[in-house]
Amino acid sequence: MKKKLIIYVALAFAMLLSSCATQKKLNADTQQFRYEIECAGNGAQGTYLVKVWTYSKSPKISATQCGKNAVHGVIFKGFAGEQGCVAQRALVANPGAEIEHKDYFKLFFDDSQREYMKYVTLTSAPREIVKVGREYKVGVVVTVQKDALRKTLESVGVVRGLSHGF
């Protein structure tokens, strides 16, 4: 009886390690911030409702990776206005800000700390998966807390305050 229990525990542990290694591999696959971001409708006051399309070799991308790409897109890319939405510029106007503040953003987007997840709410909308050549394009709808995100970026000196210059 003890042997069976030990075997079951060992198998469960091996499966857990395997899934963690697979997730790390999938996140490493999407680490270069290869994504597209678009408006998915009008969000509540202080938020953006966006659809982020993440490119990967596997269709099994974690929701947190898609949230990371959505936050990155709001900070550095912005998105076009479509589907009744108004175009939104990136929160960071300086194109060199990501390199200039690389230490901050390295910690901010670190998968072990997940600081970026404070600003993302995943919606219950189903994922869309499209095969493109040898990889997949996975679409997920998320809500990004843009006001809270801007406030944080202002407090660390990445973004100038809205009242700056008046």
N, C-alpha and C positions, 0 to 999 in steps of 0.2 A: 504494500500500500504506500509506504514511504517513497519507494523507487518511482512509482507512477506519479506521485505528487511532485517529486523533484524533476522528473522528465517534463511534466506539464508546465511547471514554472520556468524551466530552461527554454522550452519552446516559446512560451509567451514572451520571455525576455528577448529571445532572438528575433521574434517578429517585431517587437517594439524597436529594437536597434535597426532592423532593416528598414522600417518605415521612416525612422528619423534620418537615416542615410539617404533614402530616396528623396525625402523632402529637401534636404540640404542640396542634393544634386539638382533638383528642380529649381530651387531658388538661385543656385549658382548659374543655371542656364538663363535666368532672366535678370541677372545682376546689372547688365549694361543699360538698363532702363530703355528697353526696346518696346515701345507701346505707342498707341494713339489714344487721344482723349477727345471726347465730344460731349456736347450737352445732351442730357437724357430727359430734360423737362425742367420745370421750375421747382426749386427746393424751398424750404422754409426760410424765413428771414435769417440772414447770416450764414447761409449754406449754399453749396452748389450741388446739384444733382447731376452727376456725370456718368458716362459709360466709358470705361477704360478697356481698350483692346490690348492684351499683352501677348507678345510673340514668344513661343517656346517650342522645343523639340517634342514636348509631351503635352497632351491636353489636360493633364492633372496638375494644374497650377493652384497653389494655395490661395485662399481668399485674402490672406494678409499680404501676399505678394501683389495682388491686384490693387489692394488698398494703398500699398507703398507707391505703386506707379501712379495712382490717382493723385496722391498728395504731391508727388514729384511734378506731375503735370500742372497742377494748380500753382505751385510755387514758380516753376521755371518756363512753362510753355503757354499756359492759358488755353483757350479753345474758341473755335469759331461759333458764331450764332446760327443756329438752325433749329427746326422744330418749334418755332415760336420763342426761342431763347435769344438773349442778347449776347453778343460776343464778349468774352472776358479776357482781359490781358493777364499776363503772369503777375503774381504778387511781387516778384523781384524784377525790377526794371533793368538792373545792371547785368548784362550778359556774362560778365566774369565773376559774378557773386558766388557761384558754386565752387569755383577754384579758389577764390579769395577766402572763403569761409569753409574750406574743405574739412578741417578738423571738426567743426560743429556738425556739418552735414554727414560726415562719416559716422558719428555717434547717433545722430538723429535717425538715419536710415539703417542702423545696425539691426540685424534680425534678432539678436539676443535681447536687446533692450526694447525694441518696438515702440520707440517714442512717437513715431508717425501715426500709430494706431489710435492715439488720443484724439485725432482729428478726423477719423473715418468711421462711418457707420455703414455696414454692409446691408444691402436691401435683400428682400426675399425673392427678387426677380430671378428667373432661371438664367443660368449661364448660356452663352451662345458659343459654339465651337465651330470654327471654319478651318478646313485643311487648306493650307497655302503652300504649295510645293512640298518640301520635306518637313515643314514645321506646321504648328497650329497657331491660330489667332483666337484667343479666348476673351470673350466680352463679358464684363460684369458691371452692373449698375451699383454705384456707391454714392453716399452723401458725404461731402467734405465740409467740415466746419471752418469755412474760410475766415470768418471774423476772429475766431480763437487762434487760428493758425497765424494770421497776420499780426495779432497782438504779441504772440510768442516771438515771431521773427523781428518785430520792432524792439522787443525787450533785449534781445541778444545783439542788436545792431546790424542785422542783415538787411532790413528794410527801414526806410525813413518813415517816421510817423506821418499821418495824413495832415496834421497841423504844421508840419515842418515847412518853413518858408513863408508863412502868413504872418 
